[in-house]
Amino acid sequence: MSRYLVTGCAGFIGSHLAHDLLERGDDVIGIDSFTDYYPRSLKESNAARASGRPGFSLREVDLVEAELEPLLDGVDGVFHLAAQPGVRGSWGDGFGVYLRDNVLATQRLFQAISGAGIRVVMASTSSIYGNAERYPTREDISLSPISPYGVTKLACERLAQCYAECFGLNAVALRYFTVYGPSQRPDMAFARITAALVKGESFTVYGTGEQSRDFTYVGDAVSATIAAMEHAAAGRVYNVGGGSEASLKAVIAIFEHLSSRTLDVRYTEAAAGDVRRTAADTTRIRSEVGWEPKTSLEAGLAAQLADAFERAGDDAGRASLLEMLSPGENNAATGQPRRSPAE
């Protein structure tokens, strides 16, 4: 049994990570600053999955202002997932928040961890590739982010390298590719799609809908994160991609099929900073860490849609979804994502 500090533990990925660590018997110190990027009530709902469980404590902490060294006392490792997310909000006056909550917060955490001699697994992003020079994208290609958000996350990776070189920081960076699933942030596309289907509202597509992403189910992202803590070499950077590249139009079609409902789609101009395509080459993490994604796109989308129906109290929608699914997909929708045949 280990004791871990999880920053951003009330967020989307962080709350799933805290839950899975507790499930396997680890202790978790969760910290979150509960910023106003999206409603506090949603973050409190995320954190509630772990609250009250043995071995879990939650503290409201701002990494920029708090004294961090005491939080590391007795900790075996740190999962650093706290960040100001999102490409579109990082332009203009909003950039100052990204500098503070991404770059400065990470620098202060690295400074404290360097003196503690423990490992940190940090969340990075596929946004640092920009419109990549080739696909699938390997970790060693040139990095050319096209959004201020991507720039701040690249700066965090560079900070890790600086602290490793000068102070011996033991850091591993994970470049997540479009993580989705239950409790996804409300500003993200899949959460907006499921909300529109449940409420009978319209959904706005930025651009043509032909842009494609490598989608990664949250359970797979969490298993990669834990595996990196336990098995990765210090200083390594890994892509974490689900291997499920699809266009937004294709995803909408799957959601419509799963829900037996038609989505009212509206189109507007592409957003500045949104890339045309992402596709992860996961050879490195497969060979060095032994991780691979297990959840198919349709099974993961079914799980997210079932969660949206349940949160909205739409029993008929959820029952209809479960009735049409295969046994494997039904497991996904009820919290047991479908696995690959080889597992």
VEXKEFI-731088 format. One record per residue (C-alpha): residue in one letter; x, y, z. Coordinates in pm, whole numbers. Each point is the difference from the previous one (the first is absolute). Last residue first. Layout:
N
+------+--------+--------+--------+
: zaza :   east :  north :     up :
+------+--------+--------+--------+
:    a :      X :      Y :      Z :
...
+------+--------+--------+--------+
This chain:
343
+------+--------+--------+--------+
: zaza :   east :  north :     up :
+------+--------+--------+--------+
:    e :   -699 :   -952 :  -2218 :
:    a :     30 :   -103 :   -365 :
:    p :   -368 :     51 :    -77 :
:    s :     32 :    369 :     96 :
:    r :   -192 :    118 :    301 :
:    r :   -344 :    153 :     34 :
:    p :    -29 :    267 :    265 :
:    q :   -164 :   -107 :    331 :
:    g :   -193 :    300 :    131 :
:    t :   -356 :    -82 :   -101 :
:    a :     40 :    137 :   -352 :
:    a :    318 :   -196 :    -52 :
:    n :   -156 :   -326 :    115 :
:    n :   -287 :     60 :   -241 :
:    e :    255 :     37 :   -279 :
:    g :    134 :   -347 :     75 :
:    p :   -347 :   -154 :     30 :
:    s :   -109 :    161 :   -332 :
:    l :   -191 :    324 :     29 :
:    m :   -357 :     69 :   -112 :
:    e :   -165 :    -57 :    338 :
:    l :    260 :    204 :    189 :
:    l :    -71 :    307 :   -214 :
:    s :   -378 :    -32 :     30 :
:    a :     30 :    -34 :    378 :
:    r :    220 :    310 :     17 :
:    g :   -238 :    208 :   -207 :
:    a :   -302 :   -118 :    198 :
:    d :    170 :     67 :    332 :
:    d :     79 :    361 :    -90 :
:    g :     89 :    119 :    351 :
:    a :    238 :    257 :   -148 :
:    r :    302 :   -148 :    177 :
:    e :   -103 :   -349 :   -114 :
:    f :    -46 :    101 :   -363 :
:    a :    340 :    173 :     -2 :
:    d :    165 :   -306 :    158 :
:    a :   -156 :   -225 :   -262 :
:    l :    132 :    232 :   -272 :
:    q :    354 :    -12 :    141 :
:    a :     -4 :   -378 :     29 :
:    a :   -141 :    -40 :   -350 :
:    l :    271 :    229 :   -134 :
:    g :    263 :   -221 :    161 :
:    a :   -147 :   -317 :   -149 :
:    e :    -23 :    161 :   -343 :
:    l :    360 :    125 :     17 :
:    s :    142 :   -335 :    104 :
:    t :    156 :    -33 :    346 :
:    k :    327 :   -183 :     63 :
:    p :    279 :    250 :    -59 :
:    e :    357 :   -132 :     33 :
:    w :    254 :     17 :    279 :
:    g :    317 :   -208 :     36 :
:    v :    212 :    290 :    121 :
:    e :    291 :     -7 :   -244 :
:    s :   -147 :   -179 :   -303 :
:    r :   -359 :    123 :     17 :
:    i :    100 :    348 :    118 :
:    r :    244 :     40 :   -291 :
:    t :   -219 :   -149 :   -273 :
:    t :   -289 :    232 :     83 :
:    d :      0 :    196 :   -328 :
:    a :   -286 :    239 :     66 :
:    a :   -231 :    144 :   -261 :
:    t :   -122 :    361 :      5 :
:    r :   -162 :    193 :   -284 :
:    r :    -94 :    346 :   -124 :
:    v :    118 :    192 :    305 :
:    d :   -217 :    244 :    197 :
:    g :    203 :    310 :     91 :
:    a :   -251 :    253 :   -131 :
:    a :   -348 :   -149 :     -8 :
:    a :   -150 :   -120 :   -327 :
:    e :   -291 :    212 :   -113 :
:    t :   -354 :   -107 :     82 :
:    y :   -220 :   -301 :    -64 :
:    r :   -327 :   -106 :    163 :
:    v :    -95 :   -361 :     73 :
:    d :   -342 :   -100 :    137 :
:    l :     81 :   -354 :    112 :
:    t :   -237 :   -279 :    -99 :
:    r :    -90 :   -257 :    265 :
:    s :     29 :   -378 :     21 :
:    s :    255 :     68 :    276 :
:    l :    266 :   -245 :   -119 :
:    h :    -58 :     75 :   -369 :
:    e :      3 :    376 :     55 :
:    f :    318 :    -31 :    207 :
:    i :    166 :   -203 :   -274 :
:    a :    -99 :    255 :   -267 :
:    i :    133 :    285 :    214 :
:    v :    331 :   -184 :     33 :
:    a :     25 :    -39 :   -378 :
:    k :    -65 :    371 :    -50 :
:    l :    268 :     83 :    257 :
:    s :    248 :   -201 :   -204 :
:    a :    148 :   -319 :    139 :
:    e :    330 :   -129 :    134 :
:    s :    -46 :   -279 :    254 :
:    g :    355 :   -105 :     92 :
:    g :    -62 :    109 :    358 :
:    g :    298 :    230 :     25 :
:    v :    242 :     62 :    285 :
:    n :    322 :    131 :   -152 :
:    y :    299 :    -36 :    227 :
:    v :    284 :    218 :    129 :
:    r :    290 :   -148 :    195 :
:    g :    207 :    180 :    263 :
:    a :      6 :   -282 :    251 :
:    a :    -70 :   -344 :   -147 :
:    a :   -361 :   -115 :      3 :
:    h :   -123 :   -299 :    203 :
:    e :   -190 :    101 :    313 :
:    m :    -99 :    361 :    -53 :
:    a :    -42 :    -57 :   -373 :
:    a :   -228 :   -298 :     65 :
:    i :   -223 :    218 :    220 :
:    t :    -37 :    258 :   -276 :
:    a :    -55 :   -258 :   -271 :
:    s :   -277 :   -161 :    208 :
:    v :   -160 :    342 :     43 :
:    a :      7 :     78 :   -373 :
:    d :   -158 :   -338 :    -73 :
:    g :   -280 :     66 :    248 :
:    v :    -48 :    345 :   -153 :
:    y :    -58 :   -136 :   -350 :
:    t :    242 :    147 :   -252 :
:    f :   -108 :    158 :   -330 :
:    d :    252 :     58 :   -279 :
:    r :   -159 :    301 :   -163 :
:    s :   -142 :     92 :   -340 :
:    q :   -112 :    322 :   -165 :
:    e :   -280 :    -74 :   -249 :
:    g :   -256 :    177 :    220 :
:    t :      7 :    297 :   -234 :
:    g :    124 :    266 :    240 :
:    y :   -108 :     51 :    360 :
:    v :   -304 :   -223 :     40 :
:    t :   -287 :    136 :    208 :
:    f :   -246 :   -238 :    163 :
:    s :   -372 :     74 :     21 :
:    e :   -229 :    -94 :    288 :
:    g :   -218 :   -304 :     65 :
:    k :    110 :    -16 :    364 :
:    v :    157 :   -347 :     -6 :
:    l :    138 :     33 :   -352 :
:    a :    136 :    350 :     66 :
:    a :    165 :   -110 :    325 :
:    t :    154 :   -299 :   -178 :
:    i :    144 :    222 :   -272 :
:    r :    130 :    262 :    244 :
:    a :    175 :   -267 :    207 :
:    f :    146 :   -149 :   -318 :
:    a :    130 :    339 :   -118 :
:    m :    170 :    121 :    318 :
:    d :   -134 :    301 :    190 :
:    p :   -181 :   -215 :    258 :
:    r :    322 :   -173 :    111 :
:    q :    -38 :   -378 :    -34 :
:    s :   -176 :   -161 :    296 :
:    p :    -45 :   -332 :   -183 :
:    g :    233 :    -48 :   -298 :
:    y :    242 :    195 :   -215 :
:    v :    374 :     70 :    -27 :
:    t :    119 :    186 :   -307 :
:    f :    362 :   -123 :    -40 :
:    y :    196 :     14 :    325 :
:    r :    370 :     84 :    -19 :
:    l :    138 :   -162 :    313 :
:    a :    312 :    144 :    163 :
:    v :    223 :   -192 :    243 :
:    a :    202 :    183 :    266 :
:    n :    275 :    -90 :    245 :
:    l :    145 :    344 :     77 :
:    g :    378 :    -19 :     40 :
:    f :     55 :    367 :     85 :
:    c :    171 :    154 :   -303 :
:    e :    -73 :   -240 :   -285 :
:    a :   -330 :   -134 :    135 :
:    y :   -116 :    349 :     96 :
:    c :     72 :    129 :   -350 :
:    q :   -165 :   -299 :   -169 :
:    a :   -312 :     37 :    213 :
:    l :     -8 :    370 :    -84 :
:    r :     13 :    -87 :   -369 :
:    e :   -304 :   -223 :     43 :
:    c :   -183 :    282 :    178 :
:    a :     92 :    241 :   -281 :
:    l :   -155 :   -244 :   -247 :
:    k :   -319 :     17 :    205 :
:    t :      8 :    380 :     -7 :
:    v :     52 :      9 :   -379 :
:    g :   -288 :   -243 :    -55 :
:    y :   -232 :    232 :    190 :
:    p :    128 :    297 :   -203 :
:    s :   -112 :   -186 :   -313 :
:    i :    187 :   -112 :   -311 :
:    p :    245 :   -237 :    168 :
:    s :    305 :    -87 :   -211 :
:    l :    201 :   -291 :    144 :
:    s :    238 :   -167 :   -242 :
:    i :    -21 :   -380 :    -11 :
:    d :    140 :   -218 :    279 :
:    e :   -326 :   -104 :    168 :
:    r :   -134 :   -170 :   -311 :
:    t :   -308 :    114 :   -190 :
:    p :   -205 :   -246 :   -202 :
:    y :      8 :    208 :   -208 :
:    r :    260 :    250 :   -121 :
:    e :    107 :    367 :     29 :
:    a :   -251 :     61 :    277 :
:    n :   -254 :    280 :    -21 :
:    g :     69 :    113 :    356 :
:    y :    222 :   -254 :    175 :
:    i :    -36 :    165 :    344 :
:    s :   -376 :    -53 :    -18 :
:    s :     55 :   -375 :     49 :
:    t :      7 :     79 :    372 :
:    s :    202 :    -13 :    320 :
:    a :   -104 :   -149 :    331 :
:    m :    285 :    -51 :    243 :
:    v :    127 :   -311 :    173 :
:    v :    214 :    116 :    292 :
:    r :    253 :   -223 :    173 :
:    i :    141 :     65 :    347 :
:    g :    325 :    152 :    127 :
:    a :   -161 :    252 :    234 :
:    g :    220 :    296 :    -95 :
:    s :    -88 :    -29 :   -367 :
:    i :   -367 :    -35 :     94 :
:    a :    -19 :    353 :    144 :
:    q :    159 :    170 :   -301 :
:    f :   -205 :   -216 :   -235 :
:    l :   -320 :    115 :    173 :
:    r :    100 :    365 :    -22 :
:    q :     81 :    -34 :   -370 :
:    t :   -329 :   -180 :    -67 :
:    a :   -206 :    274 :    164 :
:    l :    191 :    267 :   -191 :
:    v :    -42 :   -166 :   -339 :
:    n :   -353 :   -140 :     10 :
:    d :   -213 :    199 :    245 :
:    r :    181 :    332 :    -34 :
:    l :     90 :      0 :   -368 :
:    y :   -341 :   -141 :    -89 :
:    v :   -176 :    268 :    207 :
:    g :    201 :    271 :   -174 :
:    f :   -106 :   -136 :   -337 :
:    g :   -364 :     87 :     61 :
:    d :     56 :    358 :   -110 :
:    g :     38 :   -109 :   -360 :
:    w :     16 :   -368 :    -94 :
:    s :      3 :   -291 :    245 :
:    g :   -377 :    -45 :     12 :
:    r :    -16 :   -177 :   -336 :
:    v :    266 :   -261 :     72 :
:    g :   -132 :   -150 :    322 :
:    p :    140 :    -92 :    338 :
:    q :    131 :    200 :    298 :
:    a :    208 :   -263 :    173 :
:    a :     10 :   -252 :    284 :
:    l :     99 :   -349 :   -119 :
:    h :    323 :    -44 :    194 :
:    f :     12 :   -356 :    132 :
:    v :    249 :      4 :    286 :
:    g :    190 :   -291 :    153 :
:    d :     81 :   -183 :    323 :
:    v :   -141 :    267 :    234 :
:    g :    101 :     -1 :    367 :
:    d :     24 :    381 :     15 :
:    l :    -74 :    142 :   -344 :
:    l :   -281 :    230 :    113 :
:    p :    238 :    159 :    251 :
:    e :    229 :    114 :   -286 :
:    l :   -275 :    182 :   -189 :
:    e :    -52 :    325 :    189 :
:    a :   -304 :    133 :   -181 :
:    e :    -23 :    295 :   -239 :
:    v :     61 :   -126 :   -352 :
:    l :   -110 :   -357 :     70 :
:    d :   -339 :    121 :    123 :
:    v :   -129 :   -258 :    248 :
:    e :   -343 :   -128 :     97 :
:    r :     88 :   -323 :    179 :
:    l :   -153 :   -342 :    -47 :
:    s :     96 :   -306 :    205 :
:    f :    -29 :   -363 :   -104 :
:    g :    131 :   -311 :    174 :
:    p :   -337 :   -135 :    105 :
:    r :   -280 :    131 :   -222 :
:    g :   -198 :    301 :    114 :
:    s :     61 :    196 :   -318 :
:    a :    119 :   -209 :   -294 :
:    r :   -301 :      3 :   -231 :
:    a :    -99 :    334 :    154 :
:    a :    297 :    167 :   -170 :
:    n :   -178 :     -5 :   -336 :
:    s :   -322 :    137 :    151 :
:    e :    201 :    276 :    167 :
:    k :    152 :     78 :   -338 :
:    l :   -344 :     26 :   -156 :
:    s :   -125 :    221 :    284 :
:    r :    297 :    233 :    -49 :
:    p :   -134 :     98 :   -340 :
:    y :    256 :     27 :   -284 :
:    y :    316 :    205 :    -40 :
:    d :    -84 :    145 :    344 :
:    t :    305 :   -145 :    172 :
:    f :    -51 :   -273 :    260 :
:    s :    359 :     20 :    131 :
:    d :     40 :   -377 :     14 :
:    i :    201 :   -233 :    220 :
:    g :    -48 :   -370 :     55 :
:    i :    211 :   -191 :    248 :
:    v :    -48 :   -360 :   -104 :
:    d :     74 :   -325 :    183 :
:    d :     41 :   -310 :   -215 :
:    g :   -219 :   -310 :     29 :
:    r :    -78 :    -91 :   -362 :
:    e :   -333 :    177 :      6 :
:    l :    159 :    306 :    159 :
:    l :    233 :     43 :   -297 :
:    d :   -293 :    -53 :   -239 :
:    h :   -212 :    268 :    167 :
:    a :    284 :    254 :     12 :
:    l :     67 :    -56 :   -370 :
:    h :   -366 :     45 :    -93 :
:    s :     -9 :    326 :    198 :
:    g :    321 :    121 :   -163 :
:    i :   -121 :    -71 :   -353 :
:    f :   -305 :    227 :     23 :
:    g :     95 :    242 :    274 :
:    a :    -44 :    -38 :    373 :
:    c :    347 :   -151 :     41 :
:    g :    172 :    292 :   -170 :
:    t :    320 :    -90 :    180 :
:    v :     27 :   -361 :    116 :
:    l :    240 :    -74 :    286 :
:    y :     70 :   -369 :     42 :
:    r :     48 :   -241 :    288 :
:    s :     97 :   -355 :    -93 :
:    m :   -129 :   -346 :     95 :
+------+--------+--------+--------+
